[in-house]
Amino acid sequence: MKAMLAVASRAKTVRIILATLIVVLATCSGRKAHDDVVEITFWHAMGGPLGRVLTRLIDEFNATHPNIRVISVSMGRYTALSQKIMAAVAAGKPPTMAQAYENWTVELIMTKSIVPIEKFIRGPSGLSEESLGDILPVFIENNTWDNVIWSFPFNKSVRALFYNKDLFREVGLDPDHPPRTWAEYLDFARCLTKDDDGDGNPEIWGTAGQVNVWMFGNLLIQNGGAFLGPDGQEVVFNSPEGIEALAFMKKLLADSVGFIASGFEYQNDFLAGKVGMMEGSTVSLAFIKGKYDFGLGIAPLPAGKRLGVLIAGTNVVIFAKASEEEQEAAWEFIKWFTDTEQTARWAAGTFYVPVRRSAFESEVLRKRFEEFPGLEDAFSQLDYATFEPKIAGWYAGRRYLAERSIEAVLRGDADIKDSLDRAADKANAEIRRLKRLQKKLGLTSKG
């Protein structure tokens, strides 16, 4: 009996030891599995319907890439994102990657805070020449400084013309033929404007908008002008072409056929049938779809002396403080997100433009083009698109242009030439100041 009890006791001891080993092994295995997952943080400013699409894609990436976990952190607004990035860089604790406008990127390059994306494009898990060639050239150029690709296109858009087809019919305009030139644009706006009681406050306006450097920039380019001079180191938007562009903008938005709105109120007036035409990013569709009860027209921007459109939106950068493993994981996400299938789905869900030519033929985007006639033509403006300056100092220069010239002219009686000259002088002073700082830091980028 004692022998049997001794055997039983030894057996129980063995079971306890085995059980303990299993727990230990399981714990070790779990820790190893967890340690094998590379966590990377992504700071962005996407919210609302755009944020929901981004979240779905990030969740899908995480589910299909078990060794990488992207932690998404939305700052809500670009201003907040910029402040958080610069503060985190100063504190030595930036995220792994983040959205960034070109003007921010220049500063991050100057402070050696980011690594060039080119490092990964040309690396072992990079892009083939065929894959790189599929990305629209304007996006490659937009992200390149001194022949090095520092960032990668993320959420890019172009400006389009939206119009109310029902109002077009009411005044005898062909709803299938939107304005194609500046002259037609102004004529159509006059036609659409209705002030039945003659009180000077139309019941229906031809157009409406906001103080917008993007709109001015498109007009400037279409008029044969440019933001920068031949050397790319000083602004010249106060040229005769710039004066004519702002004068036309004033005719549209401040001289009886259109009005300047605060924020995006003009979109609400457009949805309510009180405005016949409005310009806006293609992404406006994500916010207005399903909210109108009239025939919606979408078209490329009317042309001036030539066709012209500026791309807008941010790119994504990878921070130098991240470990090599984290940087490679961030590149894996960027590569996946901008591949044909994902960039097509991103475009279809948000109305940002796809970054690859091949995405235009994807089934998901073809369905969107059928659902919203005219959208494909608006996206096709990428064929002749360009971008705003990406030199140090343009962030301030852009603000001077908006506040000291465009707003002063549209909301008041400021002289167009004088206001553009003053804004140009301020912008060029800031560009020169930062150019000296670039030289001191050994950065020779011309943008």
Contacts in CASP RR format, 6 or more apart in sequence:
PFRMAT RR
TARGET T0000
AUTHOR 0000-0000-0000
METHOD contacts of the structure
MODEL  1
MKAMLAVASRAKTVRIILATLIVVLATCSGRKAHDDVVEITFWHAMGGPL
GRVLTRLIDEFNATHPNIRVISVSMGRYTALSQKIMAAVAAGKPPTMAQA
YENWTVELIMTKSIVPIEKFIRGPSGLSEESLGDILPVFIENNTWDNVIW
SFPFNKSVRALFYNKDLFREVGLDPDHPPRTWAEYLDFARCLTKDDDGDG
NPEIWGTAGQVNVWMFGNLLIQNGGAFLGPDGQEVVFNSPEGIEALAFMK
KLLADSVGFIASGFEYQNDFLAGKVGMMEGSTVSLAFIKGKYDFGLGIAP
LPAGKRLGVLIAGTNVVIFAKASEEEQEAAWEFIKWFTDTEQTARWAAGT
FYVPVRRSAFESEVLRKRFEEFPGLEDAFSQLDYATFEPKIAGWYAGRRY
LAERSIEAVLRGDADIKDSLDRAADKANAEIRRLKRLQKKLGLTSKG
36 67 0 8 1.000
37 66 0 8 1.000
37 67 0 8 1.000
37 68 0 8 1.000
37 69 0 8 1.000
38 67 0 8 1.000
38 68 0 8 1.000
38 69 0 8 1.000
38 325 0 8 1.000
38 326 0 8 1.000
38 329 0 8 1.000
39 69 0 8 1.000
39 71 0 8 1.000
39 326 0 8 1.000
40 68 0 8 1.000
40 69 0 8 1.000
40 70 0 8 1.000
40 71 0 8 1.000
40 96 0 8 1.000
40 97 0 8 1.000
40 322 0 8 1.000
40 326 0 8 1.000
40 329 0 8 1.000
40 330 0 8 1.000
40 333 0 8 1.000
41 70 0 8 1.000
41 71 0 8 1.000
41 73 0 8 1.000
41 95 0 8 1.000
41 96 0 8 1.000
41 97 0 8 1.000
42 58 0 8 1.000
42 70 0 8 1.000
42 71 0 8 1.000
42 72 0 8 1.000
42 73 0 8 1.000
42 95 0 8 1.000
42 96 0 8 1.000
42 97 0 8 1.000
42 98 0 8 1.000
42 330 0 8 1.000
42 333 0 8 1.000
43 73 0 8 1.000
43 75 0 8 1.000
43 81 0 8 1.000
43 84 0 8 1.000
43 85 0 8 1.000
43 95 0 8 1.000
43 97 0 8 1.000
43 98 0 8 1.000
43 99 0 8 1.000
44 54 0 8 1.000
44 72 0 8 1.000
44 73 0 8 1.000
44 74 0 8 1.000
44 75 0 8 1.000
44 81 0 8 1.000
44 98 0 8 1.000
44 99 0 8 1.000
45 74 0 8 1.000
45 75 0 8 1.000
45 76 0 8 1.000
45 77 0 8 1.000
45 78 0 8 1.000
45 80 0 8 1.000
45 81 0 8 1.000
45 99 0 8 1.000
45 314 0 8 1.000
46 54 0 8 1.000
46 74 0 8 1.000
46 76 0 8 1.000
46 99 0 8 1.000
46 155 0 8 1.000
47 54 0 8 1.000
47 74 0 8 1.000
47 76 0 8 1.000
49 286 0 8 1.000
49 287 0 8 1.000
49 349 0 8 1.000
49 350 0 8 1.000
50 155 0 8 1.000
50 283 0 8 1.000
50 286 0 8 1.000
50 350 0 8 1.000
50 352 0 8 1.000
51 74 0 8 1.000
53 346 0 8 1.000
53 349 0 8 1.000
53 350 0 8 1.000
54 72 0 8 1.000
54 346 0 8 1.000
55 72 0 8 1.000
57 337 0 8 1.000
57 342 0 8 1.000
57 345 0 8 1.000
57 346 0 8 1.000
58 70 0 8 1.000
58 72 0 8 1.000
61 68 0 8 1.000
61 70 0 8 1.000
61 333 0 8 1.000
61 336 0 8 1.000
61 337 0 8 1.000
62 68 0 8 1.000
62 69 0 8 1.000
62 70 0 8 1.000
65 332 0 8 1.000
65 333 0 8 1.000
65 336 0 8 1.000
67 329 0 8 1.000
68 329 0 8 1.000
68 332 0 8 1.000
68 333 0 8 1.000
70 333 0 8 1.000
73 95 0 8 1.000
75 81 0 8 1.000
75 84 0 8 1.000
78 99 0 8 1.000
78 101 0 8 1.000
78 314 0 8 1.000
81 98 0 8 1.000
81 99 0 8 1.000
82 101 0 8 1.000
82 104 0 8 1.000
85 94 0 8 1.000
85 95 0 8 1.000
85 98 0 8 1.000
85 100 0 8 1.000
85 104 0 8 1.000
85 108 0 8 1.000
86 104 0 8 1.000
86 107 0 8 1.000
88 94 0 8 1.000
88 95 0 8 1.000
89 108 0 8 1.000
89 111 0 8 1.000
89 113 0 8 1.000
89 319 0 8 1.000
92 321 0 8 1.000
93 321 0 8 1.000
94 113 0 8 1.000
94 319 0 8 1.000
94 321 0 8 1.000
94 322 0 8 1.000
95 319 0 8 1.000
96 318 0 8 1.000
96 319 0 8 1.000
96 322 0 8 1.000
96 326 0 8 1.000
96 327 0 8 1.000
96 329 0 8 1.000
96 330 0 8 1.000
97 316 0 8 1.000
97 317 0 8 1.000
97 318 0 8 1.000
97 319 0 8 1.000
97 322 0 8 1.000
97 330 0 8 1.000
97 333 0 8 1.000
97 334 0 8 1.000
98 316 0 8 1.000
98 317 0 8 1.000
98 319 0 8 1.000
99 154 0 8 1.000
99 155 0 8 1.000
99 314 0 8 1.000
99 315 0 8 1.000
99 316 0 8 1.000
100 108 0 8 1.000
100 151 0 8 1.000
100 314 0 8 1.000
100 315 0 8 1.000
100 316 0 8 1.000
100 317 0 8 1.000
101 313 0 8 1.000
101 314 0 8 1.000
101 315 0 8 1.000
101 395 0 8 1.000
102 142 0 8 1.000
102 143 0 8 1.000
102 151 0 8 1.000
102 315 0 8 1.000
102 387 0 8 1.000
102 388 0 8 1.000
102 390 0 8 1.000
102 394 0 8 1.000
103 390 0 8 1.000
103 392 0 8 1.000
103 393 0 8 1.000
103 394 0 8 1.000
103 395 0 8 1.000
103 398 0 8 1.000
104 395 0 8 1.000
105 114 0 8 1.000
105 145 0 8 1.000
105 150 0 8 1.000
105 151 0 8 1.000
105 315 0 8 1.000
105 317 0 8 1.000
105 390 0 8 1.000
106 145 0 8 1.000
106 390 0 8 1.000
106 391 0 8 1.000
106 392 0 8 1.000
106 393 0 8 1.000
106 445 0 8 1.000
106 447 0 8 1.000
107 392 0 8 1.000
108 114 0 8 1.000
108 317 0 8 1.000
109 145 0 8 1.000
109 150 0 8 1.000
109 443 0 8 1.000
109 445 0 8 1.000
110 392 0 8 1.000
110 437 0 8 1.000
110 438 0 8 1.000
110 441 0 8 1.000
110 443 0 8 1.000
112 320 0 8 1.000
113 319 0 8 1.000
113 320 0 8 1.000
113 321 0 8 1.000
114 150 0 8 1.000
114 151 0 8 1.000
114 317 0 8 1.000
114 318 0 8 1.000
114 319 0 8 1.000
114 320 0 8 1.000
115 318 0 8 1.000
115 319 0 8 1.000
115 320 0 8 1.000
115 327 0 8 1.000
116 148 0 8 1.000
116 149 0 8 1.000
116 150 0 8 1.000
117 143 0 8 1.000
117 149 0 8 1.000
117 150 0 8 1.000
117 151 0 8 1.000
117 152 0 8 1.000
117 317 0 8 1.000
117 318 0 8 1.000
117 331 0 8 1.000
117 334 0 8 1.000
118 148 0 8 1.000
118 149 0 8 1.000
118 150 0 8 1.000
120 126 0 8 1.000
120 318 0 8 1.000
120 327 0 8 1.000
120 328 0 8 1.000
120 331 0 8 1.000
120 334 0 8 1.000
120 335 0 8 1.000
121 127 0 8 1.000
121 132 0 8 1.000
121 149 0 8 1.000
125 328 0 8 1.000
125 331 0 8 1.000
125 332 0 8 1.000
125 335 0 8 1.000
126 331 0 8 1.000
126 335 0 8 1.000
127 335 0 8 1.000
132 140 0 8 1.000
134 340 0 8 1.000
134 356 0 8 1.000
134 357 0 8 1.000
134 358 0 8 1.000
135 153 0 8 1.000
135 338 0 8 1.000
135 355 0 8 1.000
135 356 0 8 1.000
135 357 0 8 1.000
136 355 0 8 1.000
136 356 0 8 1.000
136 357 0 8 1.000
136 382 0 8 1.000
138 311 0 8 1.000
138 382 0 8 1.000
138 385 0 8 1.000
138 386 0 8 1.000
138 387 0 8 1.000
139 153 0 8 1.000
139 156 0 8 1.000
139 311 0 8 1.000
139 355 0 8 1.000
140 149 0 8 1.000
141 387 0 8 1.000
142 153 0 8 1.000
142 311 0 8 1.000
142 315 0 8 1.000
142 387 0 8 1.000
142 390 0 8 1.000
143 149 0 8 1.000
143 150 0 8 1.000
143 151 0 8 1.000
143 152 0 8 1.000
143 153 0 8 1.000
143 315 0 8 1.000
144 150 0 8 1.000
145 390 0 8 1.000
145 445 0 8 1.000
145 446 0 8 1.000
145 447 0 8 1.000
146 444 0 8 1.000
146 445 0 8 1.000
146 446 0 8 1.000
146 447 0 8 1.000
150 317 0 8 1.000
151 315 0 8 1.000
151 316 0 8 1.000
151 317 0 8 1.000
152 315 0 8 1.000
152 316 0 8 1.000
152 334 0 8 1.000
152 338 0 8 1.000
153 315 0 8 1.000
153 338 0 8 1.000
153 355 0 8 1.000
154 313 0 8 1.000
154 314 0 8 1.000
154 315 0 8 1.000
154 316 0 8 1.000
154 337 0 8 1.000
154 338 0 8 1.000
155 313 0 8 1.000
155 314 0 8 1.000
155 346 0 8 1.000
155 350 0 8 1.000
155 352 0 8 1.000
156 311 0 8 1.000
156 312 0 8 1.000
156 313 0 8 1.000
156 352 0 8 1.000
156 353 0 8 1.000
156 355 0 8 1.000
157 281 0 8 1.000
157 282 0 8 1.000
157 283 0 8 1.000
157 311 0 8 1.000
157 312 0 8 1.000
157 313 0 8 1.000
157 351 0 8 1.000
157 352 0 8 1.000
157 353 0 8 1.000
158 281 0 8 1.000
158 282 0 8 1.000
158 309 0 8 1.000
158 310 0 8 1.000
158 311 0 8 1.000
158 312 0 8 1.000
158 353 0 8 1.000
158 378 0 8 1.000
158 379 0 8 1.000
158 381 0 8 1.000
158 382 0 8 1.000
158 385 0 8 1.000
159 214 0 8 1.000
159 215 0 8 1.000
159 218 0 8 1.000
159 279 0 8 1.000
159 280 0 8 1.000
159 281 0 8 1.000
159 282 0 8 1.000
159 301 0 8 1.000
159 309 0 8 1.000
159 310 0 8 1.000
159 312 0 8 1.000
160 279 0 8 1.000
160 280 0 8 1.000
160 281 0 8 1.000
160 282 0 8 1.000
160 284 0 8 1.000
160 298 0 8 1.000
160 299 0 8 1.000
160 300 0 8 1.000
160 301 0 8 1.000
160 375 0 8 1.000
160 378 0 8 1.000
160 381 0 8 1.000
161 178 0 8 1.000
161 179 0 8 1.000
161 277 0 8 1.000
161 278 0 8 1.000
161 279 0 8 1.000
161 280 0 8 1.000
161 298 0 8 1.000
161 299 0 8 1.000
161 300 0 8 1.000
161 301 0 8 1.000
161 302 0 8 1.000
162 270 0 8 1.000
162 277 0 8 1.000
162 278 0 8 1.000
162 279 0 8 1.000
162 280 0 8 1.000
162 284 0 8 1.000
162 288 0 8 1.000
162 296 0 8 1.000
162 297 0 8 1.000
162 298 0 8 1.000
163 178 0 8 1.000
163 276 0 8 1.000
163 277 0 8 1.000
163 278 0 8 1.000
163 296 0 8 1.000
163 297 0 8 1.000
163 299 0 8 1.000
164 270 0 8 1.000
164 273 0 8 1.000
164 275 0 8 1.000
164 276 0 8 1.000
164 277 0 8 1.000
164 294 0 8 1.000
164 295 0 8 1.000
164 296 0 8 1.000
164 297 0 8 1.000
165 175 0 8 1.000
165 294 0 8 1.000
165 295 0 8 1.000
165 296 0 8 1.000
165 297 0 8 1.000
166 175 0 8 1.000
166 294 0 8 1.000
166 295 0 8 1.000
167 192 0 8 1.000
167 204 0 8 1.000
167 273 0 8 1.000
167 276 0 8 1.000
167 294 0 8 1.000
168 174 0 8 1.000
168 175 0 8 1.000
168 192 0 8 1.000
168 276 0 8 1.000
169 175 0 8 1.000
171 191 0 8 1.000
171 192 0 8 1.000
172 191 0 8 1.000
173 188 0 8 1.000
173 191 0 8 1.000
173 192 0 8 1.000
175 295 0 8 1.000
175 297 0 8 1.000
178 188 0 8 1.000
178 277 0 8 1.000
178 297 0 8 1.000
178 299 0 8 1.000
178 302 0 8 1.000
179 185 0 8 1.000
179 187 0 8 1.000
179 188 0 8 1.000
179 277 0 8 1.000
179 299 0 8 1.000
179 302 0 8 1.000
180 302 0 8 1.000
180 303 0 8 1.000
181 302 0 8 1.000
181 303 0 8 1.000
181 304 0 8 1.000
182 219 0 8 1.000
182 222 0 8 1.000
182 248 0 8 1.000
182 302 0 8 1.000
182 303 0 8 1.000
182 304 0 8 1.000
184 302 0 8 1.000
185 252 0 8 1.000
185 277 0 8 1.000
185 302 0 8 1.000
186 248 0 8 1.000
186 251 0 8 1.000
186 252 0 8 1.000
186 257 0 8 1.000
188 206 0 8 1.000
188 277 0 8 1.000
189 206 0 8 1.000
189 207 0 8 1.000
189 252 0 8 1.000
189 257 0 8 1.000
189 258 0 8 1.000
189 276 0 8 1.000
189 277 0 8 1.000
190 206 0 8 1.000
190 257 0 8 1.000
191 206 0 8 1.000
192 204 0 8 1.000
192 205 0 8 1.000
192 206 0 8 1.000
192 207 0 8 1.000
192 257 0 8 1.000
192 276 0 8 1.000
192 277 0 8 1.000
193 202 0 8 1.000
193 204 0 8 1.000
193 205 0 8 1.000
193 206 0 8 1.000
193 256 0 8 1.000
193 257 0 8 1.000
193 258 0 8 1.000
194 202 0 8 1.000
194 203 0 8 1.000
194 204 0 8 1.000
195 201 0 8 1.000
195 202 0 8 1.000
195 203 0 8 1.000
196 203 0 8 1.000
197 203 0 8 1.000
200 256 0 8 1.000
203 274 0 8 1.000
204 273 0 8 1.000
204 274 0 8 1.000
204 275 0 8 1.000
204 276 0 8 1.000
205 257 0 8 1.000
205 258 0 8 1.000
205 259 0 8 1.000
205 269 0 8 1.000
205 274 0 8 1.000
205 275 0 8 1.000
205 276 0 8 1.000
206 257 0 8 1.000
206 258 0 8 1.000
206 275 0 8 1.000
206 276 0 8 1.000
206 277 0 8 1.000
207 252 0 8 1.000
207 253 0 8 1.000
207 257 0 8 1.000
207 258 0 8 1.000
207 275 0 8 1.000
207 276 0 8 1.000
207 277 0 8 1.000
207 278 0 8 1.000
207 279 0 8 1.000
208 253 0 8 1.000
208 258 0 8 1.000
208 259 0 8 1.000
208 260 0 8 1.000
208 261 0 8 1.000
208 266 0 8 1.000
208 269 0 8 1.000
208 270 0 8 1.000
208 275 0 8 1.000
208 278 0 8 1.000
209 215 0 8 1.000
209 253 0 8 1.000
209 258 0 8 1.000
209 259 0 8 1.000
209 260 0 8 1.000
209 261 0 8 1.000
209 266 0 8 1.000
209 278 0 8 1.000
209 279 0 8 1.000
210 260 0 8 1.000
210 261 0 8 1.000
210 262 0 8 1.000
210 263 0 8 1.000
210 264 0 8 1.000
210 266 0 8 1.000
211 260 0 8 1.000
211 402 0 8 1.000
211 406 0 8 1.000
211 407 0 8 1.000
211 410 0 8 1.000
211 411 0 8 1.000
212 402 0 8 1.000
212 406 0 8 1.000
213 388 0 8 1.000
213 398 0 8 1.000
213 401 0 8 1.000
213 402 0 8 1.000
213 406 0 8 1.000
214 310 0 8 1.000
214 312 0 8 1.000
215 249 0 8 1.000
215 279 0 8 1.000
216 237 0 8 1.000
216 245 0 8 1.000
216 246 0 8 1.000
216 249 0 8 1.000
216 401 0 8 1.000
216 406 0 8 1.000
217 227 0 8 1.000
217 237 0 8 1.000
217 245 0 8 1.000
217 310 0 8 1.000
217 388 0 8 1.000
218 301 0 8 1.000
218 308 0 8 1.000
218 309 0 8 1.000
218 310 0 8 1.000
219 242 0 8 1.000
219 245 0 8 1.000
219 246 0 8 1.000
219 248 0 8 1.000
219 249 0 8 1.000
219 304 0 8 1.000
220 226 0 8 1.000
220 227 0 8 1.000
220 237 0 8 1.000
220 241 0 8 1.000
220 242 0 8 1.000
220 245 0 8 1.000
221 308 0 8 1.000
221 309 0 8 1.000
221 310 0 8 1.000
221 386 0 8 1.000
222 245 0 8 1.000
222 301 0 8 1.000
222 303 0 8 1.000
222 304 0 8 1.000
222 305 0 8 1.000
222 306 0 8 1.000
222 307 0 8 1.000
222 308 0 8 1.000
223 241 0 8 1.000
223 242 0 8 1.000
223 244 0 8 1.000
223 245 0 8 1.000
223 248 0 8 1.000
223 304 0 8 1.000
223 305 0 8 1.000
224 241 0 8 1.000
224 305 0 8 1.000
224 306 0 8 1.000
225 236 0 8 1.000
225 237 0 8 1.000
225 239 0 8 1.000
225 241 0 8 1.000
225 242 0 8 1.000
225 245 0 8 1.000
226 236 0 8 1.000
226 237 0 8 1.000
226 239 0 8 1.000
226 241 0 8 1.000
227 235 0 8 1.000
227 236 0 8 1.000
227 237 0 8 1.000
227 388 0 8 1.000
227 389 0 8 1.000
228 234 0 8 1.000
228 235 0 8 1.000
228 236 0 8 1.000
228 389 0 8 1.000
228 391 0 8 1.000
229 235 0 8 1.000
229 236 0 8 1.000
232 389 0 8 1.000
232 391 0 8 1.000
232 446 0 8 1.000
232 447 0 8 1.000
233 391 0 8 1.000
233 431 0 8 1.000
233 435 0 8 1.000
233 446 0 8 1.000
234 428 0 8 1.000
234 431 0 8 1.000
235 389 0 8 1.000
235 397 0 8 1.000
235 424 0 8 1.000
235 427 0 8 1.000
235 428 0 8 1.000
235 431 0 8 1.000
236 424 0 8 1.000
237 401 0 8 1.000
237 420 0 8 1.000
237 423 0 8 1.000
237 424 0 8 1.000
238 417 0 8 1.000
238 420 0 8 1.000
238 421 0 8 1.000
238 423 0 8 1.000
238 424 0 8 1.000
242 420 0 8 1.000
243 416 0 8 1.000
243 417 0 8 1.000
243 420 0 8 1.000
246 405 0 8 1.000
246 406 0 8 1.000
246 409 0 8 1.000
246 416 0 8 1.000
246 420 0 8 1.000
247 416 0 8 1.000
249 406 0 8 1.000
249 409 0 8 1.000
249 410 0 8 1.000
250 409 0 8 1.000
250 410 0 8 1.000
250 416 0 8 1.000
251 257 0 8 1.000
252 258 0 8 1.000
253 259 0 8 1.000
253 260 0 8 1.000
253 410 0 8 1.000
254 260 0 8 1.000
254 409 0 8 1.000
254 410 0 8 1.000
254 411 0 8 1.000
254 412 0 8 1.000
259 266 0 8 1.000
260 410 0 8 1.000
260 411 0 8 1.000
261 269 0 8 1.000
264 287 0 8 1.000
266 275 0 8 1.000
266 278 0 8 1.000
267 278 0 8 1.000
267 284 0 8 1.000
267 287 0 8 1.000
267 288 0 8 1.000
269 275 0 8 1.000
270 276 0 8 1.000
270 278 0 8 1.000
270 288 0 8 1.000
270 292 0 8 1.000
271 288 0 8 1.000
271 291 0 8 1.000
271 292 0 8 1.000
273 292 0 8 1.000
273 294 0 8 1.000
279 301 0 8 1.000
281 312 0 8 1.000
281 351 0 8 1.000
282 351 0 8 1.000
282 352 0 8 1.000
282 353 0 8 1.000
282 375 0 8 1.000
282 378 0 8 1.000
282 379 0 8 1.000
283 350 0 8 1.000
283 351 0 8 1.000
283 352 0 8 1.000
284 351 0 8 1.000
285 298 0 8 1.000
285 351 0 8 1.000
285 372 0 8 1.000
285 375 0 8 1.000
286 349 0 8 1.000
286 350 0 8 1.000
286 351 0 8 1.000
289 372 0 8 1.000
296 372 0 8 1.000
297 373 0 8 1.000
297 374 0 8 1.000
298 372 0 8 1.000
298 373 0 8 1.000
298 374 0 8 1.000
298 375 0 8 1.000
298 377 0 8 1.000
298 378 0 8 1.000
299 374 0 8 1.000
299 377 0 8 1.000
299 378 0 8 1.000
300 307 0 8 1.000
300 309 0 8 1.000
300 377 0 8 1.000
300 378 0 8 1.000
300 380 0 8 1.000
300 381 0 8 1.000
301 308 0 8 1.000
301 309 0 8 1.000
301 381 0 8 1.000
307 381 0 8 1.000
307 384 0 8 1.000
308 381 0 8 1.000
308 384 0 8 1.000
308 385 0 8 1.000
308 386 0 8 1.000
309 381 0 8 1.000
309 382 0 8 1.000
309 384 0 8 1.000
309 385 0 8 1.000
309 386 0 8 1.000
310 385 0 8 1.000
310 386 0 8 1.000
310 387 0 8 1.000
310 388 0 8 1.000
311 353 0 8 1.000
311 382 0 8 1.000
311 385 0 8 1.000
311 386 0 8 1.000
311 387 0 8 1.000
312 388 0 8 1.000
316 334 0 8 1.000
318 327 0 8 1.000
318 330 0 8 1.000
318 331 0 8 1.000
318 334 0 8 1.000
322 330 0 8 1.000
336 342 0 8 1.000
337 343 0 8 1.000
337 346 0 8 1.000
338 355 0 8 1.000
338 356 0 8 1.000
339 356 0 8 1.000
340 356 0 8 1.000
340 358 0 8 1.000
340 359 0 8 1.000
340 362 0 8 1.000
341 362 0 8 1.000
343 354 0 8 1.000
343 355 0 8 1.000
343 356 0 8 1.000
343 359 0 8 1.000
344 354 0 8 1.000
344 356 0 8 1.000
344 359 0 8 1.000
344 362 0 8 1.000
344 364 0 8 1.000
344 365 0 8 1.000
345 364 0 8 1.000
346 352 0 8 1.000
346 354 0 8 1.000
347 353 0 8 1.000
347 354 0 8 1.000
347 359 0 8 1.000
347 365 0 8 1.000
347 368 0 8 1.000
347 379 0 8 1.000
348 364 0 8 1.000
348 365 0 8 1.000
348 367 0 8 1.000
348 368 0 8 1.000
349 368 0 8 1.000
351 375 0 8 1.000
353 379 0 8 1.000
353 382 0 8 1.000
354 360 0 8 1.000
354 365 0 8 1.000
354 379 0 8 1.000
359 365 0 8 1.000
360 376 0 8 1.000
360 379 0 8 1.000
368 375 0 8 1.000
369 375 0 8 1.000
369 376 0 8 1.000
388 394 0 8 1.000
388 398 0 8 1.000
389 447 0 8 1.000
390 447 0 8 1.000
391 431 0 8 1.000
391 445 0 8 1.000
391 446 0 8 1.000
391 447 0 8 1.000
392 431 0 8 1.000
392 434 0 8 1.000
392 435 0 8 1.000
392 437 0 8 1.000
392 438 0 8 1.000
393 427 0 8 1.000
393 430 0 8 1.000
393 431 0 8 1.000
393 433 0 8 1.000
393 434 0 8 1.000
394 427 0 8 1.000
394 431 0 8 1.000
396 426 0 8 1.000
396 427 0 8 1.000
396 430 0 8 1.000
397 423 0 8 1.000
397 426 0 8 1.000
397 427 0 8 1.000
397 430 0 8 1.000
397 431 0 8 1.000
398 427 0 8 1.000
400 422 0 8 1.000
400 423 0 8 1.000
400 426 0 8 1.000
400 427 0 8 1.000
400 430 0 8 1.000
401 420 0 8 1.000
401 423 0 8 1.000
401 427 0 8 1.000
404 419 0 8 1.000
404 422 0 8 1.000
404 423 0 8 1.000
404 426 0 8 1.000
405 414 0 8 1.000
405 416 0 8 1.000
405 419 0 8 1.000
405 420 0 8 1.000
405 422 0 8 1.000
405 423 0 8 1.000
408 414 0 8 1.000
408 419 0 8 1.000
409 416 0 8 1.000
409 419 0 8 1.000
438 444 0 8 1.000
438 445 0 8 1.000
END
